[in-house]
Amino acid sequence: DLGRLSVDDRHDFRKCAKDMRYLSDVFAPLWPDSHADKMLARLARLQDALGTLNDLAIMREDLAAGRLDDLPKDAEAEGRKAARDAAKHWARLAAMAPWWQAPPP
């Protein structure tokens, strides 16, 4: 449940997703008939949503520290959308078979 992760844990999770994406880019050519492209696209969308959440967390820290006057008007709505998107993409990724294995029949 991504919503239960701390800001730091969510950021670490995003970094792990980035590592997985880049490693998949390197090794996917060894499995030409794989579905790596689907997993890579889903990982990219997950990273984007998590990146938005991380950016908002940093803005909130800056606001609390007086380094920022206010959040953008749409910040809360963007945060809710990013949280929903991240949860959706993570659930779909978790349900996918690894691209280096044959998908289930």
Secondary structure, DSSP 8 states (H G I E B T S, - for coil): -GGGS-HHHHHHHHHHHHHHHHHHHHHGGGSTTS-HHHHHHHHHHHHHHHHHHHHHHHHHHHHHTTS-S---TTHHHHHHHHHHHHHHHHHHHHHS--TTS----
